[in-house]
Amino acid sequence: MKITLKSTHEDSRIAWFTALAVTIHVLESSLPSPIPGLKPGLANIITITVLCQFGWRTAAWVSILRVLVGSLVLGTFLSPTFMLSLSGAVTSVFILGLGSKLPGRGFGPLGYSLLASIAHISAQFSCAYLLFIPHPGLWRLFPVLLSFAVALGIINGIISRSLLQHVAYKTP
């Protein structure tokens, strides 16, 4: 029996944006960090841009596949790093889904990026507390890293907005 798999244009779009996000994710992992675990989240610019241009479903695929493929490339699959990254990605995708369903014009790239960054860091801290460091002292770091997450979420949102204004992906 011959099985033929056909990819759709949507599959190709998801693959292309996932590859771009994974590339940024891998490059970002080599950047030095002043605080352990603090990353600028530049790959999330792709997720926010995809969300604004192609919708939540496509953005969700790109975000989750980025974490899975990125962890395989970096050799962190099923490690604590992977668990923290996955918890942040799943939670931020969920929050973006809720945010995109609200009535009205929605949040736009800046608002979505801010929502995603707050959800991401909150999920990571919850995951770290529940799975790895069940000590109340962990939460003393939360306000500091949340402040960084808010600042980086704003910066990434501005970059996403600029990207959407200047580089329009045309659907054939």
N, C-alpha and C positions, 0 to 999 in steps of 0.2 A: 504494500500500500504506500503510495506516494503522498507525502504531506507537503503542501505548499503554503508557505507563510508569506503574507502580503503586508507590507507596511503602508500606512496611510501618510498623508502629508502631515497630519498631526503627530504621528510617531516620529517622523523626521525632525519636526520642529522641536519636540521634547528632547530628542537625542542631541541635537545641535546645541540647544541652550544648556542641557545637562553637561555636555562636554566643556562648554565655556565656563560654567560654574565650577566644575571639578578642577579645571586648570587653575582658576583663581584660588580655589580652596587649597590646592596643593602648594601653589606659590606662597600663599599667605601663611602656611604652616612653617615656612622657613624664616619668616620675619622674627626678629628678636622682640621679646615682650617685657615691658618694665614690671608687670605683675603676672605671675603664672596664670595661664588660662585666658588672659585678656588678648583678644584678637579684634581687629577692626570689622570683621564680618563682611568683607568686600564681596564675597560670593552672593550675599543676600541682595546685592544690588540687582543681580540677574533675576532673582526670584521676584522682587518687587516690580521690576520692569515687565517681566512676563505676566505677572498678575494684572497689571494695568492694561497691557496690550492684548492678552489672549485669555484672561480669565483665571479663576481659582483652580480649576481642575489641572490645567497645564502647569501652573505655578507649583501646585502640590507635588506633581510628578517630578518636576525639576528639583525641587528642594529635597525630597526624600531620596531620590536617586543620587543626588550630589553627595549626601551623607554616606550612603551605602558604597558607591563607587570610590569616593574620596578615601574612605577608611580602608578599602581594599588596596588602593594604590599606596597609601601611606603605611600600611601594615598595622593599623589600629583596630581592625574589625573585631568586635565583641570585647574590646578592652574598655576600661573605665572612660577613656577619652571618647570612644565611640558611643557609649551609653549616654554620656552627657550631651554630646552633639545630637544624637538622635532624639533625646527627650526635648531638647530645645527646638529642633526642627519640627517635630510632630506638633508640639504645643503652638509654635508660631504659625504653622500652616492652619491649625484649627482656628486660632484667633483671627487670622486673615480671612478664613472662610466665613466666620461670623461677621466680621467687619464688612466684607464685600456684599453681604446679604441685607445690610441695613438700608432702609428706604432713603431716598434722596440721591445726591450726587456722590456719596461715598467719601472716603478720606483723601484720595489722591496719593501719590507716591510718598510724600513726606509723612502723612498720617499713618499709612500702612507700614512704612519702615519703622516708625516709632512704636506702633503696636507690636510689630514682630520682635523688635529688639527687647522690649520689656517682657514679653511672653517668653522669649528665648532664655534670658538670664534668670527669670523666675523659675522656669522649669529646670534649668541646670542646677540651681541651688536646691530645689526640692529633691531632685534626683540624687545629688551629692549627699544630702542629709539622710535620705531614706536608704540609700544603698552603700555609701562609702564612709561618711563621716557623721555618725549620729550624735553630734555634740552641739549643744546650743551656741557655742562660741563661733561656729561656722557662720551664723547669721550676722555676726559683727562685720563681716566683710561685705555683706549684701548691699548696704547703702552705697559703699564706695564703688562696687562693680555696677550697681544699678545706675549710678550717675554717669559712669563711662558708657554704659549701654545706651542711655538716653542721648548723650552727646554724639556717639557714633551712629545711632539710629537717625538722628537729625542729619548728620553729614551724609550718610548713605542715601537718605531720602532725597536730599538736594541733588546728589549725583544721579539718582534714578530719574528725577524730574528732568534734569538737564539732558540725560540720555534719551528720554522719551521725546523731548522737544527737538533734538537735533538729529537723531538717528531713527528713522522710521523703518521698521521691518515690513516689507511689502509681501503680502500673501499673493502667490501667483493665481 
